[in-house]
Amino acid sequence: MSALTSPSAAASPILLAEEPRICSSETGTRPLKVGGITPFTTTDYPGRLAAVVFVQGCPWRCGYCHNPHLQSRTEDGPLAWESVLALLRRRVGLIDAVVFSGGEPTIDPALPDAIREVRALGYGVGLHTAGMYPRRLEEVLPLVDWVGMDIKATRQGYDTVTQVAGSARAAWDSAALVLASGVAHEFRTTAHPALHAPADILALAQTLSAMGVRHYALQIFRSVGCLDGELNSVATTSYPGADLITHLSALFERFVLRRA
């Protein structure tokens, strides 16, 4: 399911890969910038009925992104955080958890306070992150119950996917933080034939397994929401191949293949 509302396309995109500075207009007292909300999902937090809060902003420009409308941060988010909280209060007892997704939720300095407010309602908290802000991720890891960690490629292939130079270091530093935290997690990779050769996928999976990743999902590209015509035109029916899937399954305690 997708976000219910979209931010304005007129906002200037954030293109820097570095950890963002918190300016005077974006302090911890400013509410979370929400780009949309899914009130009910069974797929975004394994084993839990959840709502998903989509946070505005992402500094990377992955061609296969299915939420490109959330990449920019507008002056004011299209959904007021108080209205989101009001909805979550009404859903107490109907769902188990709230997942903060995006965009990239750790881009927002208000995320820790928003998580605390959600926990105060009795919800479990999930986090979807690509790990581009390790220091902010480290701050919120003690506040969450589960992390879906997007790991996009081998170190050598990262910049091709994100279209931002030097993006691998932050992501792999964040991966190590998630593993060291003890928080329940799933690592996942969205794969596309033009971006991920089968040999690269195997090398990535072997690296993750050696790091201690036990739960891994390979998500085959889906065109829904993607604005890249070239990526959308490539067939993925037989990709990445049965032999590779067999190899991946043997590397992890739990392996999941997700197709469109």
N, C-alpha and C positions, 0 to 999 in steps of 0.2 A: 504494500500500500504506500502511497506517496503522501507528501505533506498536503494539507488542505488549503494552505494559502502560500503565495509566492512573494518574495521581496521584490522591490523595484529593480528592473534591469539597468537603471540609469546610474546606480552607485558605482564608484571607482573600485576596481578589484584590488585585493591585497595580493601582491606578487612576491613578497619577501619570504624566504624560507626560515629566517632567523626567528628566535623567540620574540614575540611582540612586546613592546614597552607599553605600560599602562599609562595613558595620558590623563590629563585632568578631567577630560570629558568622558572618560571610560574607567571610573574607579569602581571599587567593590560595592559602592552604594548604588550604582546604577543597575537596574534589573536586567536579567538575562534577555538577550535579543533573540526572540523566537521567530523562526521563519515558517513554522507550521507544526501541526500535531496530528498524529494518528491515534484516535481514542482507544483502539483495540487491535491487538495483533497477537498471533500465536507463534510467529516465526522470528521475532527480533530478540528474544531472550529465551534460550532453550529451556523448555519445561515450565515456563511461566506464562500466564496471561498478562499482557503488558500494554501500556500506552507508550508512544514514542514522541519525544519532544525534539524537534529539529532546530538546532542552533544555527544562526546565520554565520557564514564566513568560512573560507578555506583558502590557504595561500597556494595550494597546488592546483594544477590544471590538467588532471588526468583525462585523457580523451574519452575514456569509456564511462565517465561519471554519469550516473542516472539522476543526480540532483544538481545540475549546473546552476539552477536558479538560486541555490543556496550558497554559491561561492562568494558573492559580494556581501559586504556588511553595509546596511543602510543606516542613516542617522537614527531612525527609530524602527524597530522591528515591526512587522505587520501584525503581530499578535502580542498584546500586553501580557507580561508575565503574570499579573494578578488574575487575568481572565483564565489563563492556563491553570493556575492554582485552584481557581474556583471550580473548573471542570474536574480536576483531580480529586477535589474534596467530594464531589458528587459521585465519583466512581469508587470510593472506598468500599471494599467488600465485593466489588464486581471484578476487579483486576488485582493482580499480585504485586506488580512492579511497574516502574517507570524507567524507560531507557532514554538516555540523552545521546542524540545522534546529530547528524549534520548533513552538509558542512563538516566542520570539525569543532566539536563542543569545547575542547580545551583552549580554543582561541579566545573564549569569552572569560574575562576576569570575574564575572559574577557566577560562574559555574559552581564553585564550592558552596556558596550561600544557597543557591537554588537546590543543590543536592540535599543540603541539610533541611531545607523546608519540606522537601518531598519525603525524606526519612521521618520527619516529625509527624507526617500523616500515616505512618505505619507501612509504607511501601518499601519493597526491596528496590535496589537501584542498579541498573545496567548502564554501561558506557560503551559506545562505539567510537573508536579512535584510530587514526592512522599514525599517531605518535609523532607528529611534527613539533610538538612542544614538550620535551621531556620533563622540564622542571615543573610545569603546570600539571602534567600527568602524575608526577610523583606526589604532588600536593593532594590530588583528589583520590588516589588509589586507596587510602585508608577509609574513604567514605563510601566506596562502591562494593557491590556484592559479586559482580560479574563484569568481565571486559571482553568485548569482541575486538580483537586487535588485527587491523588490516596490515598485512605485510605484502607489499606490492610487487617485489621482484628481488633478485639477487642484488647485492651491493652494486655490481657493475651495471645492472639494468634499470636502476631506480630513476635516474634523471630522464630516461626515455619515456617512462610512464608518467611521471609527475610534471614534466616539462619545466622543472626548476632545478638549477644546478646545486649540487651538494645536498640533495634531499635524503640520501641514504643514511647519513650519520645519525640524524635525529631519530629516524624510524627504528634503526637497529638499537640505538641506546634505549629507546622506549620499550622495545621488545624485551630487553634484558631487565628493565624495571618491572614489567608485568610479571615475568617469570620469578623474579626475586621477591615479589610482594606476597605471594601465597594466595592472591585473589583468584577465584575460579575464572577461567578464561577459555576462549577459543581463538586460535589464530586462523586467518582466512586470507586467500589470495583470489582476486578476480583475474581470470586468465583470458587472453585473446590471442589468436594465432599470429597476428601481426606484431604482437608485443612480447609474447612468451613462447619460445620454441620448447618442445617437450623436454629437451635436454636441460634447458634452463629451469623448468619447473621441477625436475628431479633434483637438480643441484640445490635449488632453494629448499625443497622439502628435506633433503639430507642435512643441510645446515640447521634447519629448525629442529629436527629430531635430535641432532647432536647437542643443541643448546638445552634440551630438556622439554621441548614442546610435546605434549601428549595428545592434544585435541586439535585437529587441523581440518579445514574445509577448503576445497577447491571449488570456486564458483565460476562457472563458465559464463562469459560475457553474454549479457542480454541487451537488446537494443532499446528497450523501454526507457525513455527519457534522454538517451544519448543523442547529442547534437552533431557528432562526427560522422559524416556521410561515408567516408572511406571505411571506418571501422564497422559501420552498420552493414556495409555491402559484402563483408567477408562471411562465408558460411562456417558454422561451428558444429555441424551435425556429427561428424566423426572425430572431432577434436576433444581431447588430446590423444586418444588411443587407449585400447583396453590394456595393453602391456604396461603402460605408464601407470594407469590406475591401480593395477595389481602391485606394482612396486611401491606406490604411495601408501596403499593400505597396510603394507607390512612395516612401514616406518613409524606408525603412530598407534597408540592405544585406541583412539577413536578417529576414524577418517570418514569424512562426508564429501560426496560429490554432489554439487548442486547445479542443475541445469535450469534453463528458462522454462 
